């Protein structure tokens, strides 16, 4: 699977059935060449305006299923939401 194919898929948290967004980047272990995590923009600041100041960094192990249109993950949002 290519990164461009991952970016077209929406990420859903199976714990609360919440839409997290679409993949914008992946973290890769350069030594092994394996994907370590997927990165998704965090929630918008004010009613969807002004962008975001956080992102979800979801380890590959938390991905439960990759389908044709969506990626199912199992996470506690507060644990994987990182401010930058």
Buried (B, 14 or more C-beta within 10 A) or exposed (E): EEEEEBEEBBBBBEEEEEEBBBBBBBBEEEEEEEBEBBBBBBBBEEEEEEEBEBBBBBBBEBBEEBEEEBBBBEBEBEEBBEEE
